[in-house]
Amino acid sequence: MSLKVNGKAYDLQIDPRTTLLDALREHLHLTGTKKGCDHGQCGACTVLIEGRRINSCLSLAVMHEGDDIVTIEGVGDPDALHPLQAAFVEYDAFQCGYCTSGQICSALGMLAEAKAGMPSHVTEDVSSHDLELTDHELRERMSGNLCRCAAYPNIIAAIRSTLVGGDA
């Protein structure tokens, strides 16, 4: 099978039961995506598929042949950080850093969802496509990503800082 990851095509011979997470980490050696709970509960394995965030531990690699897959390695690089990565550094939005790659990929997907007008469970006016990303809204939208170090206020501050003018 072939996977397109971070703009590059990879040909793989893998068991059809291999999760996308294991294909990325074990076969492609892209270890920025973390295996946390391996049950879809922590979000450490979040990657972007066609711009949408998914838990790669819950998805089989064979399901994504031909899809555009982006891992944290494809978001930015040390010499040219993505603005969200730079904000995580600036706002000290991590401590141990284990969840950070999943948090950043999830935030990128979440911001795209909000920009497209997709409501969350706490969106007050679900018919409006002009969503206000309050801290409450951001926390709800990021609730699938857990941080054992409890850096949540800094994570929200980092995300908020990347919004136009730093507010909703």
N, C-alpha and C positions, 0 to 999 in steps of 0.2 A: 504494500500500500504506500501511498504518498501523502505526506502532511506538509502543508505550507505554514511555516512558523516564522513569525517576524520577517516576512517577506522572502523567505528562502524555502525552496522545496527540498524535502528530505524523503528518500525512498527507504522504507522499513520493511523488514520481515518480522512480524510480531504475531503472537497469539491473538486471535480475535477477541479474547476476553480481557485484554490489556486495557487498563484505564488510560485516559488521556494523560492524567498526572504521571503515571508510571512510564508512559511512552516519552514524555518530556524529560523526566528526571533520569530514568535508567537507560533509555535508548539514545536520546539526543543530548544528554548531559547538560540540560538547561535546568540547573538546580535552584534558580531564583524562586520558582514556584515551590512552595513548601507543602509537605505532607504533615498535616496537623492531626486531625481526628480520623481521617480517612472514611468519614461517614456523612460528609456534607453539612456538618454542624458548625464549623469554626471559620470557614472562609479563607484559610491560609493558602488554599490551592486555587484561588480565583484567577482566571485568565479571561481574555476577551475573545469571543468567537463572532466574527462578522460584526464587531463592535459591541456585542452584548456580553455581559458578564455571566460566567457559569462557574460552578464548582467542578474542577477538572477531575476530582476523585470520584464523581458520580456519573461520569460520561465515558463511554468506550471510545478509544482512539479511532476505531474504524468508522464511527459515526461522523467523523469530521474530515474525511477525505475530501479535498477540494475547498474546504472552508479556509478563511483567512483567520489564523490563530495568532494572537499577540500575547506574549508573556511579559513579565517585568523586564526581561532583557531587551525587548523590542520597544520599550516605552521611551527610553533615553539612554545616554551613556555618561560615564564620569566627566567627560569634557563638555557635554551639552545636556544637562539634566532637563527633563520635562518640567514645566512650571510646577506641576503637582509634586514631583520629587523634590524640587528645590524648596517648596513650601513645607514639606515634611521635615526637611533638615532645619529650615529657619524656625519653625514652630516647635521643634523638639517633639515631633509627633510619634516617637517610638522610644522604647527603652531597650528591650532585648532585641528588637527588630525582626523577630520570627514572623510576625503577622504582616509586616510592612508591605511586602510585595503584593499580597492579597488585598490589603487595604487600598493600596494605590490603584491596582487594576479595577477593584470594585468601585472606587470613587470615580474613575474615568468612565466606566459604564453607567454609573448612577447619574453623573452629570449629563451624559448623552441622553439618557432616558428622560430626565427632567426637561432638557432642552426640547425634546420631541413632544413634551406635554403629557407624558405618562404619569398618572397620579400614583400616590402611595396610599397606604391604609390610613394615614393621618391627613391627607390632603383635604382641605375644607371644601373647596369647590372643584369637584372632579370634572365638571364640564369646561372649566377654564384651561386653555392651553398656555396661559401666562402664569406659571407656578411661582409662588414665593418660597424660596428655599430658606426657611427659618431654621434655627438650630434644632428645633423639634422635628422638622421635616427631614433634615440631614441625618439626625440620629436614627430615625425610623428607616430611612433608605439604606443606611449603613449597618443596620442591626444584624445582618447575616455574617458580619465579620467581627470575630472576638479578639480581644487583646488581653492577655493574662496580666500585663503590667498596668492596665487601666489608664492608658494614655488617651482615653476618649476625648476629653476636652481639647487637647492639643491636636488631635486628628481632625475634629470639627473645625477648629481655628485654622488649620492648614488648608482644609478644603474651602472654607469660607474665603480665605485670602486669595484664592484663585478665581473667585467669581468677580464679575465686573465691579470694580471699585471696592472689592472686599466685602460687599454685602449682597443680600438677596435682591 
